[in-house]
Amino acid sequence: MADWNRLDLRVIRELVASPRVGITDLAQRLGVARNTAHARVARLERRGVVGQRGRSVDYTALGVEVTAFVTIQVAQGRLKSAVEDLVTLPYVLEAHGIAGDGDLLVRVAARNTRHLHEVINGVLACRGVIRSTTAVAMTEQIAYRVAPLLDDLERTSPEAE
């Protein structure tokens, strides 16, 4: 997004802090007109800067206690089919194309280590997957966050709102 400004960053910050905030409440928090808040949110959603507005889910509270990161090597020319298969696996939370050792870095969840073995076997069964390496997360040291990034962008952003 090339034409963002401090108001856009403030909108994003509010949506991150309160994903289900209503437009009227958002406008009040920002000190802008309701139509301005609505237009900003709509533009940020349209451009893909902000996505689904809903609550995050702590899957560990649902008994899914293991998080692991699986580095996958994919046969040349088979990335698309591997991803098509991965997306069908319910315990695959996300996948990123990477440079370095491997082609994909996949975050998976599992109920326990025995179930993790099953999840990894499902990953290995995907078309084009040659091999994998798994790192099991023991603890979360820094939760996913964007606030420090937003702080820095706001500090260095254009003044106009």
N, C-alpha and C positions, 0 to 999 in steps of 0.2 A: 504494500500500500504506500504509494509515493506521496500522496497529498493528505496525510494525517496531521493533526495538530494536538495541542494540549487538551482541548475539549474531547476529542476522540479518545485520547488516553485516559481521561477521567471517566468517560463512559465505559471503556473496557474494564477499568479498575472496579467500578461499581458492579458490573455484570459478573466479574470474577468473584467478588466478595458476596454478592447476593444474586445468584443466577436466575432466580424466579421473581426478581423485583418487577413491579408493574411500571409502565411508562410514566404514569402520573407521579409515583413515588420517586422514580429515577430523576424526573425533571426537577422535583423539589430538592432532592439531594444535590443536584448539580447547579441549582439556581438558574435554570433556563426554562423557556416555554415548553409546554408539553409537545407541541409540534416539532420543535427543535430536537428534543430528546428522541422522539419517534423517528424522525428523519435520519438522525445519526445512527441509531440502532439498526434501522432498515439498511442503510448503506454499508455498515460494518458486516451485517449478515450477508448481504448480497455479494460483497467482495470476499467472503470467506474468512474474514478476520476473526469473527466470533461465530461459533457454531451452535450446536444444540444448547438451548438454555434450559438446563435442568439440574438436578442435584447430582453430585458425584456419589459413587457407591463404594462403600468399604466392603469389599467382598470377603474379607477375613471375618467380618461379623456374621456372614452367612455360612461359615464353616469351611470356606475355601482358604486354607491357611498357608499355602506355599506359593511363592512367586519365584519364577526362574527366568533367566535370560538365555535364549538358545541362539547360538550363532550357527547359521546354516550355509553349507556350500551347495550351490545349485549347478547342475549340468549346463554347459553353455547353450544358450538359446531356449532354455526351459523356464526362465524366471516367471513368465506370465502364467504358465500352467501350475507352477508351484504355488504362486500367490492365489490363484483361483481355488486350489485345494485347501490352502491354509485358512482362507476366509470362511470355509465351511466348518472348521473346528471350533466348538464353542469355548474352549479354554484358551484359545489364542486371543490375547487382548489387543495386541498391536504388532506391526512388523514394519521395519525400516530397511530400505536398501542401503548398504554400507560399502565403504572402501576399506581395504585392509584384508585381514584374515576372514574370509567368508563373504557371502553375498547378501544375506539378510540377517538382521538382528531381530529376534522375535521375543516378545514378552508373553509369558504364559502363566496361568494360574492352575493350581491343583488343590484337591481336598487334603492330600497328604503325600508323602514321598512315594508310596505305592501307586497312587493315582498319577503322580508326576511321570512315573515310568510309562504308564499307559498313554498319557498326553504326548510324551516324546515319541513313542512308537507311532502315534497318529501323525505327528509331524514328519517322521522318517518315511511314512507311507505315501506322502504327497509326491505327485509326479515331479520328476526332475531333481528331487532332493538326493544328494549323494551322501552327505554325512553331516553330523551336528556335534556341537560342543555345548555343554550346559553349565551355567553358573547359577547356583541356587542362592537367592537373596536370604540372608540371615536376619537382617534388620533393615528398616528404612531409616537412613540417617538424615536425608533431606527429602521431604515430600515434594511432589511436583508443584512448582510455583512459577508464577510470572510476575509477581509484584516487584521484585528487584529490577527486572528488565524494564517494566513499565516506569519505575522510578527514574532509571537512567535515561530512557527515551524522553520522558517528560522534561527532565532537566536540560536536555540538549535539543528539544523540539522548537519549531517556529513559535513565536509568541502569539500569532493570530489565532483566534478561536472561531 
